[in-house]
Amino acid sequence: MSFAMAFVDMFPEQKKPYLKIIRMHDPTLNVMVFWPTAWCIELSNTSDSPNVYLLTLFFLESFILHGAGLILNDIFDRSIDSQVKRTQGRPLLTGELSLTKAKCYLAVLLSIGILLLLQFNYICLWLLAMCAISSTIYPVSKRFMHFPEIVLGISCSFSVLISRVAVTGGLDWSISVLFLAGVLYWTVSYTIYNSQDKHIDKRIGVKSAALKFGNLTKILLWSTSLVFVISLVITGYIFQQTLPYFVSLLVSYAMISHKIACVDLNDPESCFKYYSFSSVGLVILLGILAGNIFKQQQVLSESV
């Protein structure tokens, strides 16, 4: 049993559905929302010390706001989830949680998310509203477009923009390439994730990049992951990053390449094993932190 599942099991039975519907028993996707946000916070940080306060705050926001998005997705996808074995145990389908309680829970999480952002300026709230709109579009997009992964990536990457405002007080074009990197990060990961259900999705009419590209999906993954790394290289130059950061990108690309090479997109277990890019996100963050230290040391040595 994983630590996350053991954590959920600590709670009374009547509380567990509230944790399960936001995937606290498997918080991989919640953590993945955090990594691009953390990259933005530390790339925008002019100190060699991590911004512990904002990192902690947005770690919590990742769970709260993505949890709200998961509830919204489960509400929209009840008819789909009931036909997929992997999702048939979700609380709204098992009856552990009623639709009314789920909507109330959604309202509570959104309210907490808003309250946490009130300490920053109004731009954060506008971005949060746009994030909510895109999160609503995502479950609908699976019925009508072949690339819902991009819609999900946009939705999850609004946290990059929000964190930029939290650090600097506003938005500028320098963050646009990092926003793109966040979208691509999710697109690659979620294309692998969606591949585990593609045979069922085809039968019930759900669309995805995995279905659209079929046997060519790995070409999509290789090309998208390459553009992802290139966008981070460009981001590094924009934010005047140093050697440790660029080394971390090489390591990250090697990790992604290993996942793409090893995953069997026709095997649901293999897709579930390799879809998570959390370790990639951590390596990039460590590269940014080390790069910031290296940058400050260069400044100090030049001033002597």
Phi, psi and omega in degrees: 000133181287164178299320181297316179294322178295324178298313180296322182292344178289340186271156176301154184304321183289344179266339185301320179301328179290332177277323181292323184291339174256016172062036177292341177282345176209078191275022184306312183291325177299317180292324179298329176298326185290323191299308178300328176296316179295322176302315182296316181301314184279332173293329180274353183279125181268359180260161175273357177260139180299147176277081188299321182299309182290324177298317179293315181301313184281341170295315176296317180299325179300317180288320184290307185285321176291327174300319177297319178296323179293321177297314179301317179298317181293326178294315181290326191263018183302319182291330178281312183300329181292344181258358181246121184304320183298331186251002183290344181267009180290146190306326180290334181272327181280347182088002178295334181224129180280161179298320179297316179294323179296318179295321178295318178298319177301315180296321179295313181296318178296322179295319178295317178301318179295315181301320180293333182269352181295340179289345178256182185279174189297339181300324179301320182289323176296318178295322177296320177297318178294323176298317180297320179296313181293328177293327177287325180291326186306305181297332177286324183298332180296340179275339192235338184232154185275355181232057178295341178299326179292319178298317178297318179298319178296314180301312183288336183274355174299335178296332176297313181294318181297317180292328176297317177296321180297325182278315190253346181089358180193182179245149173213172185293342183297338183270351187296322181289324176293323175300316176300318179300320178297318178298316182291323177305313179288323183298315180294310182299314186282338173294321175294316181300315181292338181295337182291340181246011192296328180291322177288319179302320180298322182288323186262000174090018176272137184258153177197164177296326179300320178286320182296317185270338177056236182290350179264008184300323181294328175296319175300315181295316179298314184291318181293320180293326177293316177296324177302311182292319178299320179296327177286327175297313178299319177300319179299319178292321179299318183264013175055047179284169187241184189309312182304324179296313183290329174296319180297329178291322176297316179297317181298317180294324176297320179294316179296317180300320178298316180297313182295320181293324186273331187291137172258106187289354176259002181243110182304321180294321178294319178299317180293327181291323190253358186288331186290129176250023181298319180295325176297315179300320179294316181299318180295318178298316178298323177296321179294315180298315178293323178296322178296318178296314180300319180297316180294324178294322176297318179298317180295318181293327179286334182275347181282000000 
